Amino acid sequence: MSAAAADLRVDVVVVGGGLVGLTLGHALASAGIVTAVVDRESPADLADDAHDGRASAIAHGSERVLAALGIWEHAAQHACPILDIRVSDGGFEAGASRLFLHYDHREVGDPLGYIVENRFIRRALYRGLEKRPDLKLIAPARVEGLERIGARVRAHLADGRGIKASLAIAADGRSSPTRAAAGIAVTEWAYGQTAIVCAVAHERDHRNVAHERFLPAGPFAMLPLPGRSSSLVWTERSRIAGAMLALDDAGFAAELQRRFGDELGQLSVAGRRWSYPLGLLLAERSIDQRLALIGDAAHAIHPIAGQGLNLGIRDVAALAEVLVDASRLGLDIGQLDVLERYQRWRRFDTLSLIAATDGLNRLFQTSLPPVKLARDLGLAVVNELPGLKRLFMRHAMGTLGDLPRLVQGLAL
């Protein structure tokens, strides 16, 4: 039998089976588009019981996407709803400013979002495979090359196997080899900041309140997890982050307490600590011949508002809708004019969120007293304007703009 005859034949091949890539696989397969998702990692390792402290913010719009795909029901019991968000300017000596912005879910009628450990989202995605005959997860496996000629794509796997499709999707992260091989340039810069991530246990109940405190080095977020625990996302100057990570648990917890205060009582570290250098990345385009980029392969933003994964899930919802609609019309889903609709649809949301997160990060790093006073007054003014505040809340929930059907909670 020839190599070509042995190729797996599908409609779409997704390179990268992380949270965004596998969600796209579910979305396409839910509408009958046969999809293969190839991932380097073993599903058993990624869904392991080990409590590693990594969690994601799932905005209300993203929860709708996962619910429409039948995924959320498997993760919901492990999710902690965010009922309130408190945003404040802070400092080590003075503590949090008395001028702040407070989001209350009762003003919009729904939880503002959820915090879920990544392992539970992955498990939900894997469990959903049982009901997706049109979705094939090939893992662990590595795409060694992608051949895009004429009307077909062929993915060459490192073990000699091949996958033929009409379209390839790059969901292989911010350093995406697939994007690089396609010659798609990127705009990027480093912030000189590192995100320190871990789970934190505390004495007092968080009452489902997410705290985002802006410190001189960057935002310091405590995001509620089930029970008396929270997910920490601590942005620190990279030259200092290494020293913080080198502390033992007691020393590290003392530094957390110094920055956050005693609102939640005594703090302690629960599980492993992780760190990531922070930077901005934007691909010059999100499509190419028989290729589309999603998630971090297309854009990577500052975690200041916890919107990175949500931006990727909105990519999924838009691209899936574009491809499903084209397929139902009998069009070639890999042709450029179909993909151009996806690129146009996602451009404004992506650019506006990049501008907002980059601008906020730079604004709150400035310690000049007049600037600090102006931004504190800005938070307080928004807090006293219900209409404007609800607008900001809806934006944070991912429910503003030209929403794809999945983000509206509708099936494809």
Buried (B, 14 or more C-beta within 10 A) or exposed (E): EEEEEEBBEBBBBBBBBBBBBBBBBBBBBBBBBBBBBBBBBEBEEBBEEEEBBBBBBBBBBBBBBBBBBBBBEBBBEBBBBBBBBBBBBBBEEEBBBEBBBBBBBEEBEBBBBBBBBBBBBBBBBBBBBEEBEBBBBBBBBBBEEBEBEEEBBBBBBEEEBBBBBBBBBBBBBBEBBBBBBBEBEBEEEEBBBBBBBBBBBBEEEBEBBBBBBBBBBBBBBBBBBEEBBBBBBBBBBBEEBEEBBEBEEEEBBEBBBEBBBEBBEEBBBBBEBEBBEBBBBBBEBBBBBBBBBBBBBBBBBBBBBBBBBBBBBBBBBBBBBBBBBBBEEEEBBBBEEBBBBBBEBBEEBBEEBBEBBBEBBEBBBEEEEEEBEEBBEBBBEBBEEEEEBEEBBBBBBBBBBEBBBBBEBEEB
